[in-house]
Structures are given as structure tokens and as C-alpha cells.
Amino acid sequence: MITAVPRASLAFLKDLKKNNTREWMANHKSRYQDSEKVLKELYATIKAGLNETDEIEKLKIFRINRDIRFSKDKTPYNVHRSASFSRAGAHRRGGYYLRIEPGDKSVIAGGFFNPEAADLKRIRTEFHLDASEIRDILNDSAFAKAFPNGFETTNAVKTAPRDFDKNDPNIDLIKLKSFVVRREFTDREVMQSDFSETVVSHYKLLRPYFDYMSDVLTTDLNGESIL
């Protein structure tokens, strides 16, 4: 059972960043394949840990190849490796994300990235009506220690969304278009033997948040199920 990111995987990604060409990758294909094999085992370890308290429907490993069709950056490969863990069932909302990137840039994250319009309106309306529960979750001592920056604010409208008042006391939450928290890890931390356990323990701290949002997104404003 793999529980940490191998030094060799970080070294491969560092070298790829310096030599991001198809020719270099072809000459180092075996290193890439060896790294992928071990990282897949790490993802499987994390998935198994999550399934002890949650139900994961799908593990998605993102491709290393970049889509360069509409990008000015024509380097062919991502210099990180990423995976996501999708929860099972319409009544379980929220998702877990992991990115391995050398240079102390590895990240775990969780939440709701760019929800569809109807879900976004429902979330914003809930925050307008009563944001005390979500604020209690974000301010919980264990949660705040694990995810000290709260929701990412880079993906937000500049003023109040349509049908909402810019003077709403919860406008800081209502302006958001995504509801994601994240935690960064150093290279030393991801190579620690208990890294997978650390990831799972952080993910578990998201469950009250996911439970709250799942309830919001599966009921109408009267609390009646829409499933």
C-alpha cells in the first residue's frame, strides 16, 4: 500500500517542467510510467480511506497531456498530476481534489467549482436567507485550522449578482461563483509516510460542509426534497 508521494515522482515532474517537450517525454517514458503506477496506488489508498466514512463513486485521474488548442502556452504536458474523487448518489454533493506538484505547490481541495446556474442561485438564496450555519462550519476551529483561508475568492462577481442586494450582510458569500476550500502542502509533507492519512483526515473535515450543501441543493426553500 502506497501512502506517500515518492521522491522519484517529484523528481520526474521537476525534470518535466525543465524539459516540457514530446521528445524528452518519449526518452523518459519508463520514468513516467513508473511514477504513474505508484501514484495510482496512492490515489487508491486515499479512496479506500474516504470510503470508510463516505461513498466514492469514481476516481478520476486527469491526463498529463495539456489541451493546447486555444492556449498561447504550447507546452504539451502538465507539470503536475491531479485526481478527483466523486461522491456517489444525487443526495451526496461535493467533490474532493488532489494535485501533486513539486516546489511546495501540492494541493488538496474540496467543494463546488462553478455549479450550474440553478444550483448557484439556490446556494446564494440560502446564504441570503441565513448564512449562520455555513459561517459556523467555516469558523469551526478544526475546519479553520485545516483550511485557514476559507472559500477561495478569486472566482467571484465584482458586485452583487442579479436579484441580490449589494448591501446584503452576506454579500461576501453571495458574490462567489464557486465554493471551494484548499490546503497547500510542501514537498517534504507529501513525502511523509502518513501523507495519505493526512489527506483523508482533511477530507473528512469537509463532511459537515458537504452535508450542509447537499441538504441545500436537494431541497426547495420550504425544506421539501426535490429528488
Contacts in CASP RR format, 6 or more apart in sequence:
PFRMAT RR
TARGET T0000
AUTHOR 0000-0000-0000
METHOD contacts of the structure
MODEL  1
MITAVPRASLAFLKDLKKNNTREWMANHKSRYQDSEKVLKELYATIKAGL
NETDEIEKLKIFRINRDIRFSKDKTPYNVHRSASFSRAGAHRRGGYYLRI
EPGDKSVIAGGFFNPEAADLKRIRTEFHLDASEIRDILNDSAFAKAFPNG
FETTNAVKTAPRDFDKNDPNIDLIKLKSFVVRREFTDREVMQSDFSETVV
SHYKLLRPYFDYMSDVLTTDLNGESIL
1 41 0 8 1.000
1 45 0 8 1.000
2 38 0 8 1.000
2 39 0 8 1.000
2 41 0 8 1.000
2 42 0 8 1.000
2 44 0 8 1.000
2 45 0 8 1.000
2 196 0 8 1.000
3 42 0 8 1.000
3 45 0 8 1.000
3 193 0 8 1.000
3 194 0 8 1.000
3 195 0 8 1.000
3 196 0 8 1.000
3 197 0 8 1.000
4 42 0 8 1.000
4 190 0 8 1.000
4 191 0 8 1.000
4 192 0 8 1.000
4 193 0 8 1.000
4 194 0 8 1.000
4 195 0 8 1.000
4 196 0 8 1.000
5 39 0 8 1.000
5 42 0 8 1.000
5 100 0 8 1.000
5 106 0 8 1.000
5 190 0 8 1.000
5 191 0 8 1.000
5 195 0 8 1.000
6 35 0 8 1.000
6 38 0 8 1.000
6 191 0 8 1.000
7 191 0 8 1.000
8 31 0 8 1.000
8 34 0 8 1.000
8 35 0 8 1.000
8 38 0 8 1.000
9 35 0 8 1.000
9 38 0 8 1.000
9 39 0 8 1.000
9 81 0 8 1.000
9 100 0 8 1.000
10 100 0 8 1.000
10 102 0 8 1.000
10 187 0 8 1.000
10 190 0 8 1.000
10 191 0 8 1.000
11 102 0 8 1.000
12 28 0 8 1.000
12 31 0 8 1.000
12 32 0 8 1.000
12 35 0 8 1.000
13 35 0 8 1.000
13 79 0 8 1.000
13 80 0 8 1.000
13 81 0 8 1.000
13 100 0 8 1.000
13 101 0 8 1.000
13 102 0 8 1.000
14 102 0 8 1.000
14 103 0 8 1.000
15 28 0 8 1.000
16 24 0 8 1.000
16 25 0 8 1.000
16 28 0 8 1.000
16 77 0 8 1.000
16 79 0 8 1.000
17 79 0 8 1.000
17 102 0 8 1.000
20 75 0 8 1.000
20 76 0 8 1.000
20 77 0 8 1.000
20 79 0 8 1.000
21 75 0 8 1.000
21 76 0 8 1.000
22 76 0 8 1.000
25 32 0 8 1.000
25 76 0 8 1.000
25 77 0 8 1.000
32 64 0 8 1.000
35 81 0 8 1.000
36 81 0 8 1.000
39 81 0 8 1.000
39 83 0 8 1.000
39 100 0 8 1.000
40 61 0 8 1.000
42 195 0 8 1.000
42 196 0 8 1.000
43 59 0 8 1.000
43 61 0 8 1.000
43 83 0 8 1.000
43 98 0 8 1.000
44 59 0 8 1.000
45 196 0 8 1.000
46 85 0 8 1.000
46 98 0 8 1.000
46 196 0 8 1.000
46 199 0 8 1.000
46 200 0 8 1.000
46 203 0 8 1.000
47 56 0 8 1.000
47 59 0 8 1.000
47 85 0 8 1.000
49 196 0 8 1.000
49 200 0 8 1.000
50 56 0 8 1.000
50 85 0 8 1.000
50 96 0 8 1.000
50 200 0 8 1.000
50 203 0 8 1.000
53 204 0 8 1.000
53 207 0 8 1.000
54 87 0 8 1.000
54 92 0 8 1.000
54 203 0 8 1.000
54 207 0 8 1.000
55 87 0 8 1.000
55 88 0 8 1.000
55 89 0 8 1.000
55 92 0 8 1.000
56 85 0 8 1.000
56 86 0 8 1.000
56 87 0 8 1.000
56 88 0 8 1.000
57 86 0 8 1.000
57 87 0 8 1.000
57 88 0 8 1.000
57 89 0 8 1.000
58 85 0 8 1.000
58 86 0 8 1.000
59 83 0 8 1.000
59 84 0 8 1.000
59 85 0 8 1.000
59 86 0 8 1.000
60 83 0 8 1.000
60 84 0 8 1.000
60 85 0 8 1.000
60 86 0 8 1.000
61 81 0 8 1.000
61 82 0 8 1.000
61 83 0 8 1.000
62 78 0 8 1.000
62 81 0 8 1.000
62 82 0 8 1.000
62 83 0 8 1.000
62 84 0 8 1.000
63 78 0 8 1.000
64 77 0 8 1.000
64 78 0 8 1.000
64 81 0 8 1.000
65 76 0 8 1.000
65 77 0 8 1.000
65 78 0 8 1.000
66 73 0 8 1.000
66 75 0 8 1.000
66 76 0 8 1.000
66 77 0 8 1.000
66 78 0 8 1.000
68 74 0 8 1.000
68 75 0 8 1.000
68 76 0 8 1.000
79 101 0 8 1.000
80 99 0 8 1.000
80 100 0 8 1.000
80 101 0 8 1.000
80 105 0 8 1.000
81 99 0 8 1.000
81 100 0 8 1.000
81 101 0 8 1.000
82 97 0 8 1.000
82 98 0 8 1.000
82 99 0 8 1.000
82 100 0 8 1.000
83 97 0 8 1.000
83 98 0 8 1.000
84 95 0 8 1.000
84 96 0 8 1.000
84 97 0 8 1.000
84 98 0 8 1.000
85 95 0 8 1.000
85 96 0 8 1.000
85 97 0 8 1.000
85 98 0 8 1.000
85 203 0 8 1.000
86 95 0 8 1.000
87 93 0 8 1.000
87 94 0 8 1.000
87 95 0 8 1.000
87 210 0 8 1.000
90 218 0 8 1.000
90 227 0 8 1.000
91 214 0 8 1.000
91 218 0 8 1.000
91 227 0 8 1.000
92 210 0 8 1.000
92 214 0 8 1.000
93 112 0 8 1.000
93 210 0 8 1.000
93 213 0 8 1.000
93 214 0 8 1.000
93 217 0 8 1.000
93 218 0 8 1.000
94 110 0 8 1.000
94 111 0 8 1.000
94 112 0 8 1.000
94 210 0 8 1.000
94 213 0 8 1.000
94 214 0 8 1.000
95 110 0 8 1.000
95 111 0 8 1.000
95 112 0 8 1.000
95 210 0 8 1.000
96 108 0 8 1.000
96 109 0 8 1.000
96 110 0 8 1.000
96 203 0 8 1.000
96 206 0 8 1.000
97 107 0 8 1.000
97 108 0 8 1.000
97 109 0 8 1.000
97 110 0 8 1.000
98 107 0 8 1.000
98 108 0 8 1.000
98 109 0 8 1.000
98 199 0 8 1.000
99 105 0 8 1.000
99 106 0 8 1.000
99 107 0 8 1.000
99 108 0 8 1.000
99 109 0 8 1.000
100 106 0 8 1.000
100 190 0 8 1.000
101 107 0 8 1.000
102 187 0 8 1.000
103 186 0 8 1.000
103 187 0 8 1.000
104 184 0 8 1.000
104 185 0 8 1.000
104 186 0 8 1.000
104 187 0 8 1.000
105 184 0 8 1.000
106 184 0 8 1.000
106 185 0 8 1.000
106 186 0 8 1.000
106 187 0 8 1.000
106 189 0 8 1.000
106 190 0 8 1.000
107 182 0 8 1.000
107 183 0 8 1.000
107 184 0 8 1.000
107 185 0 8 1.000
108 182 0 8 1.000
108 183 0 8 1.000
108 185 0 8 1.000
108 199 0 8 1.000
108 202 0 8 1.000
108 203 0 8 1.000
109 180 0 8 1.000
109 181 0 8 1.000
109 182 0 8 1.000
109 183 0 8 1.000
110 180 0 8 1.000
110 181 0 8 1.000
110 182 0 8 1.000
110 203 0 8 1.000
110 206 0 8 1.000
111 178 0 8 1.000
111 179 0 8 1.000
111 180 0 8 1.000
111 181 0 8 1.000
111 206 0 8 1.000
111 209 0 8 1.000
111 210 0 8 1.000
111 213 0 8 1.000
112 119 0 8 1.000
112 123 0 8 1.000
112 178 0 8 1.000
112 179 0 8 1.000
112 180 0 8 1.000
112 213 0 8 1.000
113 155 0 8 1.000
113 178 0 8 1.000
113 180 0 8 1.000
114 155 0 8 1.000
114 177 0 8 1.000
114 178 0 8 1.000
115 123 0 8 1.000
115 178 0 8 1.000
115 179 0 8 1.000
119 217 0 8 1.000
120 177 0 8 1.000
122 216 0 8 1.000
122 217 0 8 1.000
123 179 0 8 1.000
123 213 0 8 1.000
123 216 0 8 1.000
123 217 0 8 1.000
124 161 0 8 1.000
124 164 0 8 1.000
124 173 0 8 1.000
124 174 0 8 1.000
125 221 0 8 1.000
126 134 0 8 1.000
126 216 0 8 1.000
127 134 0 8 1.000
127 170 0 8 1.000
127 173 0 8 1.000
127 174 0 8 1.000
128 164 0 8 1.000
128 168 0 8 1.000
128 170 0 8 1.000
128 174 0 8 1.000
129 221 0 8 1.000
131 169 0 8 1.000
131 170 0 8 1.000
131 173 0 8 1.000
133 212 0 8 1.000
134 173 0 8 1.000
134 209 0 8 1.000
134 212 0 8 1.000
137 143 0 8 1.000
137 208 0 8 1.000
137 209 0 8 1.000
137 212 0 8 1.000
138 144 0 8 1.000
138 150 0 8 1.000
138 151 0 8 1.000
138 209 0 8 1.000
140 208 0 8 1.000
142 205 0 8 1.000
143 205 0 8 1.000
143 208 0 8 1.000
143 209 0 8 1.000
144 150 0 8 1.000
146 183 0 8 1.000
146 202 0 8 1.000
146 205 0 8 1.000
147 181 0 8 1.000
147 182 0 8 1.000
147 183 0 8 1.000
147 202 0 8 1.000
147 205 0 8 1.000
149 181 0 8 1.000
149 182 0 8 1.000
150 181 0 8 1.000
151 173 0 8 1.000
151 176 0 8 1.000
151 178 0 8 1.000
151 179 0 8 1.000
151 180 0 8 1.000
151 181 0 8 1.000
152 178 0 8 1.000
152 180 0 8 1.000
152 181 0 8 1.000
152 182 0 8 1.000
153 176 0 8 1.000
155 176 0 8 1.000
155 177 0 8 1.000
155 178 0 8 1.000
156 175 0 8 1.000
156 176 0 8 1.000
156 177 0 8 1.000
157 175 0 8 1.000
157 177 0 8 1.000
158 175 0 8 1.000
159 166 0 8 1.000
159 175 0 8 1.000
160 166 0 8 1.000
160 168 0 8 1.000
160 171 0 8 1.000
160 174 0 8 1.000
160 175 0 8 1.000
161 174 0 8 1.000
161 175 0 8 1.000
164 171 0 8 1.000
164 174 0 8 1.000
165 171 0 8 1.000
168 174 0 8 1.000
179 213 0 8 1.000
181 206 0 8 1.000
181 209 0 8 1.000
183 202 0 8 1.000
185 195 0 8 1.000
189 195 0 8 1.000
189 198 0 8 1.000
192 198 0 8 1.000
218 225 0 8 1.000
218 226 0 8 1.000
218 227 0 8 1.000
219 225 0 8 1.000
219 226 0 8 1.000
220 226 0 8 1.000
END
